[in-house]
Amino acid sequence: MKIHQIVFSPTGGTEKVCQYLCEGLGGETVFTDLCLRADRLQVPSIEADDVAVIAMPVFAGRVPAVTVERLRGIDSCGARCVVVAVYGNRAYDNALLEMCDVAAGMGFRVVAAVGAVAEHSIARVYGTGRPDAADRDELAGFGRCVREKLEGAVGPDTLCVPGNRPYRPLQKGPAPQADGRCTGCGACSALCPVGAIPSDNPGGVSEELCISCMRCVSVCPNKARSIGPVEAMVTERLKPLCTVRKRNELFV
Ligand SMILES: Cc1cc2nc3c(=O)[nH]c(=O)nc-3n(C[C@H](O)[C@H](O)[C@H](O)COP(=O)(O)O)c2cc1C
């Protein structure tokens, strides 16, 4: 039995959460990076007795449409899976339910679901430094619980997770722009998961293709990319919703 970590993590928080969970889950791990551009994606080969840990960030209460599309390109082989929605200390809204629905629709048997907090990738003052050491211990503990369930020791067959259908409508966010500090190094273009930044014009961005995942902002060595004044507006708007430390949750 292998553990397939199937992860979309533009700014690294989702990947850390998944890694900490898998520390408790144990076993041989195979990593699939859904953040690679479509032409570079490697489809994992999952066997029926493997377990997939599918981890995605929450964008406006949903999971990014592109990740769902990429996930659906994978053959579940009827394997068991754990879904993980990682959010920036506001709320995961319908994202966990959506992930359960998508995974079940692909033929995965969803055995557990996790809602976990990481630093907010737009308003970095919320969830700063998370997942932290306390989260790491807790997530590893969740992983051990899931392992017990996989070994048949605990838990019912059906999962009940929070969320509503129909899900909230998908929202389009701002496309980060480059300023005068851009040297044209191309790091953002090479790492953009959707190819929204042309390699022959790394200072540009396609508003149409951009999914506002903030990867270009986080990888720029010169801090040349930003969403400008929108960042301060979002930070202010989220203040009443984000200042209290939110919990990680396990559903088994
Ligand atoms: C466009 C966008 C929308 C977001 N919407 C939410 C949200 O609805 N609720 C929330 O708590 N965090 C939200 N976040 C924060 C991310 O869910 C969180 O920072 C996540 O850890 C990012 O994953 P990553 O570090 O793997 O990129 C949003 C972030 C972005 C970029």
The ligand as a Gaussian input file, in Angstrom:
#p B3LYP/6-31G(d) Opt

LIG

0 1
 C       -7.665000      33.767000      -4.452000
 C       -7.616000      33.290000      -3.016000
 C       -8.783000      33.089000      -2.311000
 C       -8.736000      32.640000      -0.981000
 N       -9.911000      32.393000      -0.327000
 C       -9.873000      31.944000       0.962000
 C      -11.087000      31.643000       1.674000
 O      -12.188000      31.691000       1.134000
 N      -10.996000      31.282000       2.982000
 C       -9.797000      31.205000       3.638000
 O       -9.786000      30.942000       4.833000
 N       -8.617000      31.409000       2.956000
 C       -8.641000      31.764000       1.650000
 N       -7.464000      31.959000       0.956000
 C       -6.185000      31.620000       1.612000
 C       -5.695000      30.242000       1.178000
 O       -6.731000      29.295000       1.240000
 C       -4.568000      29.744000       2.080000
 O       -3.614000      30.746000       2.232000
 C       -3.922000      28.490000       1.548000
 O       -3.065000      28.017000       2.530000
 C       -3.091000      28.724000       0.316000
 O       -2.464000      27.505000      -0.020000
 P       -0.949000      27.432000      -0.520000
 O       -0.089000      28.011000       0.598000
 O       -0.702000      25.986000      -0.705000
 O       -0.862000      28.240000      -1.759000
 C       -7.483000      32.404000      -0.354000
 C       -6.313000      32.620000      -1.076000
 C       -6.364000      33.048000      -2.392000
 C       -5.080000      33.224000      -3.152000

